[in-house]
Every structure is written in structure tokens, then in C-alpha cells.
Amino acid sequence: MKLPAALRLPPRWAPYVLLSPFVVLFAVFGVFPLGFSLYLAFQSWEPSSGLAAMHFVAFDNFVFALNDDWFWKSLGNTAWLALASGVPQHLVAIPLAVFIHTAFKRLRNGVVGAYFLPYITSTVAIAILFSSLFSTDFGLINVGLQALARVPVLGWLMPADAIDWLNDPDRIKPAIALLVFWRYLGFNVVLYLAALQTIPVDLYEAARIDGASRLQQFFYITLPSLKPMIFFGVTLSVIGGLQLFEEPFILTGGRGGSDQSGMTAAIYLYRMAFDFNDFGAASAMSWLLFIVVAALTWLTNRAFRPKAGTV
């Protein structure tokens, strides 16, 4: 059945009609929340009082955030976790990807899948698993450390007593960093494996003919060729590390742990909104965190930018 001519749209409108579902969804779930959070950053509002209870406070929320000791502590915790988990990820992922790329042929996909599995596994399931592993009395990590403590050579390096990983302020950050490292290592391995497959084999053949060792090939061929992917991976690690939320939230029960040692900036602004009912301050903190992420991303871009006179 044909539509009447008056209801038919001209062909030039077809692209806009086809794009309209995405534009509407992006505006509702993307643009509006961003705009509303920016608006809230300059308001004092308690949601239970309704929208009419909002009143303009100018930059008071930002001043409060910048003078809040907990906010600065959460930023410090976030930076510590981002460095402690992000840097080892790439230092391990690059040589591991090279090893998988050269040592495995037929079994490569299976090995890569095993490393990638933690990344696609539910965060809640992983956090519950690690909560059991870090258990003070029955956790396998403490059992393993105590077993090593009975070895004559290693005994003096191992703690004699069980470690309270999730309640000791000095231990909770290493526990979270270990979880984040384990979960995202496989993702970076997949990135570097994809990049390794784009390096021409001729380069390695020419290097072998010239007498270059495997170590020289790694430093003079592999690493320079991986630089664009390293930049991409490090940028993702910077952004993801500064937005770290799920893993520490579940391991610490949503409270940040003892002495708030595991409270990240994302957890704190979440608590500011939903525990303390101060959505204005939470929105201001979220935009301050956005500025930090943008600045560090820009610095990462500057660090990886080719120097003058290089290709």
C-alpha cells in the first residue's frame, strides 16, 4: 500500500530519518545528563525536596570540593592505584604479547582467549572471587605466603602472620591494584598482539641477516612499531585508572575501606551524591575529575608526540 503523496518524505530526508534514533537516544542519555550535571555543579540541591528546591550557589560547590580533605585523599588513592596497576600492565603485556606472537601458532587464539577472559567476566563475580582469595583466615593468598614462610631460604622475606588485606589501610590498595592488573592485562595483550601482526616480517628477516639479536630486534623494530598502540593503550589506562570504581567499590563494601584507603575519586563523588545527598558537590567533583583526566590525557599525547625531525 502506497502512502499518499502528501505523507511521503523527499529522498534527501532519508539520511536524517535513519540517523534520528541514534540522535534522540544520544541526546537523552548522553547530552542531557552531561548538561544537567554541569547545571547541578552550580546549584545546591537535595533530590528528596524536588526540583523546586534548587538554588544557585555559583562556584561554592567547586570551592567546597577543592577544600575537602577527603576529595584530595580520594584523588591521591586514585593516582596511586592508576600507577600501581596501569604501569605494570604495559610492562608485562608487551613482552607477553611478543612471546605469544612468536611461540604460539595454532594455539595462539586459545591462549589469547584465556588471558582475555577476565576482562569480559562480570566485575561482581571477580570481586567476590578476590574477596575470598584475600580472606585473612582462609584466603589462598595468605595460605601461599605462609607456605613460603616455612621455606628456609624464603622464610625471612615472607610475613609470619596472616595479612588482613581488606581491612589494613596499608594493604588494601595493593590488593585492589593486583585485582585491576589481573583483570585488564589480557585486554592490553590483545591490543599489542593486534599491533604485532601489522609489523612486516621483512624487517625481522633483514635484521637477522644483518646479525641483530632477538633483543636488538625487540628494541629497534618491535617497540618503535608498537608506539602508536602503546599510546592508545596508555591513554585508555589513564582514563580508566582515574575513573576506577567497580573493583574498589565491591572489595571495600562501597565505603572505601579502613581509613578510606581504598576510596577512589569516583567512589567519593558517588557517596557524596547518594550517601550524603549533595548532588551539587558531587557534580562539581565529577567535573574537576574530568579536568584532571583531560589534562593527563593531553600530557600523554604530548609525551608520545613525534619529536621534530622524526617520522
C-alpha positions in Angstrom: 0.0 0.0 0.0 1.5 3.3 -1.1 1.4 6.4 1.2 -0.3 9.5 -0.1 2.0 11.9 -1.8 1.4 14.4 1.0 2.9 12.0 3.6 5.9 11.0 1.6 9.3 12.5 2.6 11.7 13.7 -0.1 14.7 11.4 -0.6 17.0 14.0 0.8 15.4 13.5 4.2 16.2 9.7 4.3 19.7 10.0 6.0 18.2 12.2 8.7 15.3 9.8 9.4 17.7 6.9 9.6 20.0 8.7 12.0 17.2 10.1 14.1 17.0 7.1 16.6 20.7 7.4 17.4 20.5 11.2 17.7 17.5 11.0 20.0 19.0 8.3 22.2 22.3 10.2 22.4 20.6 13.4 23.3 18.5 11.8 26.0 21.2 9.5 27.6 24.3 11.4 26.6 24.0 15.1 26.1 21.2 15.8 28.7 23.0 14.0 31.6 26.2 16.0 30.9 24.4 19.3 30.6 22.3 18.6 33.7 25.4 17.6 35.8 27.1 20.8 34.7 24.0 22.8 35.7 23.9 21.0 39.1 27.5 21.9 39.7 26.4 25.4 40.3 23.3 24.5 42.4 22.6 23.4 45.9 20.0 20.6 45.7 18.7 17.7 47.7 16.7 15.4 45.4 14.1 14.5 48.1 13.0 18.1 48.1 12.2 18.2 44.4 13.4 20.3 41.5 11.9 23.5 43.1 14.4 23.2 46.0 17.4 24.1 43.7 19.1 27.4 44.3 22.1 28.9 42.6 25.3 28.9 44.6 27.8 30.0 41.9 31.2 28.4 42.5 30.6 27.3 46.1 30.5 23.6 45.2 33.9 23.9 43.5 35.3 25.8 46.4 34.0 23.1 48.8 35.5 20.3 46.7 38.9 22.0 46.5 39.0 22.4 50.2 37.7 18.9 51.0 40.4 16.7 52.5 38.5 13.6 51.6 38.3 14.7 47.9 42.1 15.2 47.8 42.7 11.9 49.6 40.4 10.1 47.1 42.4 11.7 44.2 45.6 10.5 45.8 44.3 7.0 46.2 43.1 7.1 42.5 46.5 8.2 41.3 48.3 5.5 43.4 46.0 2.8 42.1 46.3 4.0 38.5 50.1 3.9 38.6 50.4 0.7 40.6 48.1 -1.2 38.3 48.5 0.6 34.9 52.3 0.8 34.6 52.8 -3.0 35.3 50.1 -3.8 32.8 52.0 -2.5 29.9 55.4 -3.5 31.1 54.1 -7.1 31.3 51.7 -7.0 28.4 54.2 -6.0 25.7 56.8 -8.8 26.3 54.0 -11.3 26.9 52.3 -10.4 23.6 55.6 -10.8 21.8 56.2 -14.2 23.4 52.6 -15.4 22.5 53.1 -14.0 19.0 56.4 -15.8 18.4 55.9 -19.0 20.5 52.3 -20.0 19.7 50.9 -20.6 16.2 47.9 -22.9 16.2 47.2 -22.4 19.9 47.5 -18.6 19.8 43.8 -17.9 19.8 43.2 -20.2 22.8 46.0 -18.6 24.8 44.8 -15.1 24.0 41.2 -16.1 24.9 42.4 -17.3 28.3 44.2 -14.0 29.0 41.2 -12.0 27.7 38.6 -13.9 29.8 39.0 -11.9 33.0 38.2 -8.7 31.0 34.8 -9.9 29.9 33.9 -11.6 33.2 31.4 -9.9 35.5 33.1 -7.4 37.8 31.0 -8.5 40.7 32.0 -12.2 40.2 35.7 -11.2 40.0 35.5 -9.0 43.1 33.7 -11.8 45.1 36.4 -14.2 44.0 39.2 -11.9 45.0 37.4 -11.2 48.3 37.7 -14.9 49.0 41.4 -15.0 47.9 42.2 -12.1 50.1 40.4 -13.6 53.1 42.5 -13.3 56.3 42.0 -16.7 57.7 41.1 -18.9 54.7 42.3 -17.0 51.6 44.6 -18.8 49.2 47.0 -15.8 49.0 47.7 -15.9 52.8 47.9 -19.7 52.7 50.5 -19.5 49.9 52.5 -16.8 51.7 52.5 -18.8 54.9 53.7 -21.9 53.0 56.5 -19.9 51.5 57.4 -18.6 55.0 58.3 -22.2 56.0 60.9 -22.4 53.2 64.3 -21.9 54.8 65.6 -19.5 52.1 62.4 -17.5 51.6 61.1 -17.6 55.1 62.7 -14.3 56.2 61.1 -12.5 53.3 57.5 -13.7 54.0 55.3 -12.4 56.7 54.9 -14.7 59.7 51.3 -13.8 60.4 48.2 -13.7 58.0 47.7 -10.4 56.3 44.4 -8.6 56.7 44.3 -7.5 53.1 40.9 -5.8 53.0 40.9 -4.1 56.4 44.5 -3.0 56.8 44.9 0.6 55.4 48.4 -0.3 54.2 47.4 -3.4 52.3 44.0 -2.6 50.7 45.5 -0.5 47.9 48.0 -3.3 46.8 45.1 -5.7 46.9 42.9 -3.6 44.6 45.9 -2.9 42.3 46.5 -6.6 41.9 42.9 -7.2 41.0 42.9 -4.4 38.4 46.2 -5.6 37.0 45.0 -9.2 36.6 41.7 -8.1 35.0 43.0 -5.7 32.4 46.3 -7.4 31.5 44.6 -9.6 28.9 42.9 -6.6 27.2 46.3 -4.9 26.7 47.8 -8.2 25.5 45.1 -8.4 22.8 45.9 -4.8 21.7 49.6 -5.4 21.4 49.1 -8.7 19.6 46.9 -7.0 17.0 49.7 -4.4 16.5 52.4 -7.1 16.2 50.6 -8.7 13.4 50.9 -5.5 11.3 54.7 -5.3 11.5 56.2 -6.5 8.2 58.1 -9.8 8.6 60.7 -8.4 6.1 62.0 -6.1 8.8 62.9 -9.0 11.1 64.4 -11.0 8.2 66.6 -8.1 7.2 67.6 -7.6 10.8 68.6 -11.3 11.2 70.6 -11.1 8.0 72.5 -8.1 9.5 73.2 -10.1 12.6 70.8 -8.5 15.0 69.9 -10.5 18.1 66.4 -11.0 19.3 66.8 -8.4 22.0 68.0 -5.9 19.4 65.1 -6.7 17.2 62.7 -6.1 20.1 64.2 -2.7 21.0 64.9 -1.4 17.4 61.9 -2.9 15.5 59.2 -4.1 17.8 59.0 -1.3 20.3 59.1 1.6 17.7 56.5 -0.2 15.6 54.3 -0.6 18.7 54.5 3.1 19.7 51.0 4.1 18.3 49.4 1.2 20.0 51.3 1.9 23.2 50.0 5.5 23.1 46.4 4.1 22.6 46.8 1.6 25.4 48.4 4.1 27.9 45.6 6.6 27.1 42.9 4.0 27.9 44.8 3.1 31.1 45.0 6.7 32.2 41.3 7.3 31.6 40.2 4.0 33.1 42.5 4.3 36.1 41.2 7.8 37.0 37.6 6.5 36.7 38.2 3.4 38.7 35.1 2.5 40.6 33.7 -1.1 40.4 36.6 -3.1 41.8 37.4 -1.0 44.9 33.7 -0.3 45.4 32.9 -4.0 45.8 36.1 -5.0 47.6 35.5 -2.2 50.2 31.8 -2.7 50.5 31.2 0.7 48.9 32.7 2.6 51.9 36.3 3.0 50.8 37.8 0.6 53.3 39.6 1.3 56.6 40.8 4.9 56.9 39.3 5.4 53.4 42.5 3.9 51.9 40.6 2.3 49.0 38.3 5.1 48.2 38.8 6.4 44.7 37.5 9.8 43.4 34.7 8.0 41.6 33.6 6.3 44.8 33.7 9.5 46.8 31.6 11.5 44.4 29.1 8.6 44.3 28.9 8.7 48.1 28.6 12.5 48.1 25.6 12.2 45.9 23.8 9.1 47.2 25.0 8.8 50.8 25.3 12.5 51.7 22.6 13.7 49.3 24.7 16.6 48.0 24.3 16.3 44.2 25.7 19.8 43.6 29.1 19.0 45.2 29.1 15.6 43.6 28.6 17.2 40.2 31.3 19.7 40.8 33.7 16.9 41.8 32.9 15.0 38.7 33.8 18.0 36.5 37.0 18.5 38.4 37.8 14.8 37.8 37.0 15.4 34.1 39.5 18.3 34.1 42.2 16.0 35.6 41.5 13.2 33.1 41.6 15.7 30.2 44.9 17.2 31.4 46.6 13.9 31.9 45.4 12.7 28.5 46.8 15.8 26.9 50.1 15.2 28.7 50.1 11.6 27.4 49.6 12.9 23.9 52.5 15.3 24.3 54.7 12.5 25.6 54.0 10.3 22.6 54.1 13.0 20.0 56.9 12.5 17.5 59.8 14.8 18.1 60.9 17.3 15.4 62.9 15.7 12.7 61.5 12.2 13.3 58.9 10.3 11.3 
